Amino acid sequence: WRSTLRTFFKSKAVIALCVLVSIILLMSFLYPLISPVDPTKVSINPMDWNHRPSFKHPFGTDALGRDIFARAWYGCRNSFILAFCIALSDVGIGMIMGALWGYNKKLDPIMIEIYNVITNVPSTVYLVLLAYIMNTSYLTLFISMASRGWIVEARFFRNRILSIRDSEYNIASKCLGSSTWRIVTKNIIPQIISLIIMEAALCIPYSIGSEVFLGFVGVGLPVEAITLGNIVNQGRASFTLHPYQMLLPTIILCIITVAFYVIGNKFAAASDPRNHV
């Protein structure tokens, strides 16, 4: 781990992105606790509507006089919480099922059929249909994304585990009478811990991006929910006259997506044993 972290932090770009992500996370979770600004407060004074960015309102105000800066950080917090839950579910369940799938040959035909059935339905159609069938809420969005994401992660881990399934230490454990569960949790999963961290890092921006997409097509969370998807979607309506209402929250979204993607890939490269020779 010391060697992995030393290799990971050799890049100045990685250090800068880690600092940037840390700042965004701190702002997302601390700003709602310390800020006196109510992101849901609607102003009845037309003079407060559609203010351009200023010292008082760094991101300006929307068509109802609500502070976009405050709404952006509240939205980041809610989107992060949702993304963390989805990443934990997808990677957690996918890791365990993928390890069992890759190690136990009897599960292979069953899991392949489940994978084919779930993934043959286009993800966009699947997400939109569930959003229409169930009432839009955080739980609906979590179920719609988590119910599909775990099998994709399981297939990814299964392919990696196939290469270490027949290693000598696994054969020895099996000959000594160790259960499949013990072999999976003690022998296999620790070997792919770096891949688990990488997939979790990549799952977070994907989850936030999916939430933004659903909000963009009008089947996301309720309008009153403060998330990045809803903020970007509401800013789109007035983009021609007030482009800052959409552009500034979108910049935060792009930074989060790019930063997590680069950090996840750099960590995977740093944990590769070939980089430590």
N, C-alpha and C positions, 0 to 999 in steps of 0.2 A: 504493500500500500504506500509506503514511503517513496518507493521508486516511481509508482504510478502518479502520485501527486506531484513529485518533482518534475516528471516529464510533462504532466498536464499544465503546470504553471510556468513552464519555460516560455510559452508564447505570451507576449505582452497584450495581444489582441484578446486572448482568453481571460487574462486578468481584468482588462477593461470591461469585457462583457459580464464577467462575474460581479464586478462592482456595480455595473449598471443594473443588472437583474436584482441585486441586493437592495439597491436604492428603490427600485420599483416595488419590490415586495414590502419593504418597510413603509413606503408611502401608502401602499394599498391597505395595509392592516393598521397602521398607526393614525393616518389622516382621519378616518371616520371616528376615531376615539377622541381626538383632540380638537377637531375643527368644530366651530360653532355654526357653520353654514349648513342649512338643511337642504339637501339635494332635491327634495320633493316639493319645496315651497314654491308656489305659483304666485307671481306678482300680477296684481290687477291694474297696475300703472303701466300704460303703453310705453312710457319712457324707459322702462326696464327691459323691454323686449328687444331681442336681436342686437345686443351690445357687442361691439367689436372687442377683441382682446385688449385688456388694459391692466393697470396695476391692481385695481380692485377685482377684476374678473380676468385672470390670466388667459383663459380659453374663451372668454366672452360669455354671453348668455343665449339661451335658445328662444324660440318663439313664445314661450310662456314665462320668460324672465328667470328661468332656473340657471344656476351657475354651472357651466359645463365643466369647469375644473373640478369642482366637488363631485359632480356626477361621474366624471371619468375615473376618479380614484375609488369611489364607492363601487362603480361598475367593475373595476379591476379586481377589487376584493371578492365580489360575488363570483366573477368569472374564474378567478384563481381557485376559490373553494370548490366550485363545481368541477373544474379541471383536475384538481388534486384527487377528488373522490373518484372520478372516472379513471384516472391513471392508476390509482390504487386498486380499483376493481379489475381493470383490464390486465394490468401487468401481474397483479397478485394471483388472480384466477388463471390467467394464461400461463404464468410460470409453472404453477402446480400441475395443471392439466397437460401442459406441454412436456413437462418432465415425465409424467406417467405415460403419456402417449409415446414419447420417444423411447422409453425404457421397456414398456410392456408391448410386445409384438402383437398380442391378441387384441389390443385396443385400436390397432392401426386401421383396419377396414371400417370400424364403427365411426371413429373420429374423422376419417377422410370423407365419409358420407355426410356427417354433420357439417363439416367445413364447406363442402360443395353446395349443400342446400342453402346455408346462410349466406355465403359469399356470392352465389350466383344471382342473388337479388341485388340490383344496384343500390349502393349505400344512400344515394340521394332519395331514391324512391322509398326505401325502407324508413328513413328518418321522417320524411314528409308524411307517409301513411300513418305511422305511429303518432305523430303530432296531431293529425286529424282525428284519429280514433280515440285517443285519450285527451283529457283536458290538459291544456298547456300549463306546465308548472316545472319547477326545478326537478321534481321527482320524475316527471314524464321524460324530460330531456336526459336525465341520468340513465333511466331504464332503456331508452331508445339507443343510446350510444354504448352503454356497458353491455347490453345483451348481444351486441354484434362484435364489439372490439376484442373480447376475450379470446374468441376462436382464432382471430388473426394473430394475436400474440402467441397463442398456443402452438400454431403452425410454425411460427418463427423459432420458438424455443425448441420445438421438436426436431427441426432440421439441425440445430446446433448440437443437440443432445445425441443424435444418432452417431456423431463422430467420436463420442467418448463413452458410448454405452457398453462397448465390449472391451473397455480398458481392463488391465490386469487387476487393479484394486477392486473394480466392480465384480469381476468374476470371483475373486477371493472372498468378498463379502457374501456373495450368493452361496458359495460353497460352505461358508461358516454358518449358514442358516439365517442371515439377516433378512428382514422383511423388505418388500418392495418399497414401502413408505420410508423406511430407515435409509435404504440405499439412495433413494431420490433426494431426501432432505439432508443427508450427511455427506454423500459422495458427489452427487450430480449438481445440485443447485449452487453450492459454493464455487463450483468451477465456472459458472456463468453469471456470477454476481455483477461483473462489469457490464454485461449485456443487459441485465435487469435495470441497472441504473440508467444506461443509455436509453432504453425503451421508455422508461418512466419520464425522462427528460424530453423525449420526442413526443410523447403522448399528451403532455400538457398543452403545447401550442396547437396540436391537432384538435384537441377538445375545444379550446377557445375558438379556433377557426370555424369549427362546425357549428358552434353556438351562434357565431356571427353570421354564418351563411343562412341558418334557419331563420334568424331575425331578418335577414335581408330579403328572403322570399316570403316573409309574412306568416310563418308557421312556428316561430320561436316562442320565447317566453312572453307572458302577458305584457302589455304596453307599460304598465306601472312598475314592472320589475326593472331594477337598475343594473344593467349588464352592458358590457362593451358592444354586444350585438345590437341591443336596442338603441344605444346611444348613436352608433354608426347609422343604423337604419333611420332613426329620426332626423339625423343630420342630412341624410340623403335627400329628404323631401325639400329642403331649402338650400340645396347645394349651389344652385345657380346664383342666388342672391347673396347667400352667406356661406361660402365654401369652408370657412374655418370651423363651422359647427360639425362638419364631418371629417375634415382633414386632420385636425389636432388629435382627436381620439384614435383615428386610424394610424397615426404615427406611433402612438403608444403600442397599439396592437402589433404593428410591423416590428417594432423593437423587440417585443416579447417573443414573437414567433422566430425571428432570425437569431436572437440571442440563445434561446433554448435549443434551437437546431444545431448551432455551431458548438455550443457547450457539450451537448450530447454526443456529437460525432468526435469532437476532440478528446473527450474522456474515453470513448471506446478505443480510439487510436492509442491513447496513452496507456491503456490497460492491456494492450496487445503484447504478449511476451516477446515477440520479435523486435519490439522497440526497446527492449531492455538488455539486449545481448551486448 
